[in-house]
Amino acid sequence: MLHKLATAAAVAALVLATSVTAGAADFSEGSKAKAWNLYGEEKALFSGKVVDILCELSGDCPANCGDGNRQLGIVRDADSKLILVMKNRQSSFNGAAEDLLPYCNQKVDVDGLMVGEDEVVKAKFFQVQLIRPQGEGKFKKATQWTKAWKAKNPDAKGKGPWFRRDPRVLKQLAADGHFGLGVDYDQQYLAENE
């Protein structure tokens, strides 16, 4: 367990060290990305290779970029920076691995938003909105996460956000409660704050 925590901490430090930093070139020219009015938002259109981030940083490289079980990124052609792709185009703040996985270890063109504050965290992260094989045809919208989630969770039907029905989330809540302090604490909190 301690080894896993140490590895996770080392990977997190490397990720921050290799993220896009202040002084990066302007990639906004030609971007068709939709503005979200997020803090430090900048439109960005660039090309690069889709990679498994953990593979890039540690050398732990399973086949097919981990088959969707890992965070994916893009090594940008213009400056060889590892761009951390933290979300896709969907408004429910879903991740982008489902949209990037079909392009594992391939060159792509992407359009989206760099988000974050250079002066505070010294890094920006990418929200991919559009993707295509490098130099080929029309862009596709990066909206695959919800479709993939529904396919993996056919019994989780119902209204409301996906996370209120996700079996993994429900299992965690049943074990640890909403505050992560146990179900008994949830019940105590509700009794004291009705």
Buried (B, 14 or more C-beta within 10 A) or exposed (E): EEEEEEEEEEBEEBBEEBBBBEEBEEBEEEBEBEEEEEEBBBBBBBBBBBBBBBBBBEEEBEEEBBEBEBBBBBBBBEEEBBBBBBBBBBEEEBBBBBBBBBBBEEBBBBBBBBBBEBEEEBBBBBBBBBBBEBEEEEBBEBBBBBEBBEEEBEEBEEEEEBEEBBEEEEEEBEEBBEEEEEBEBBEEBEEEEE
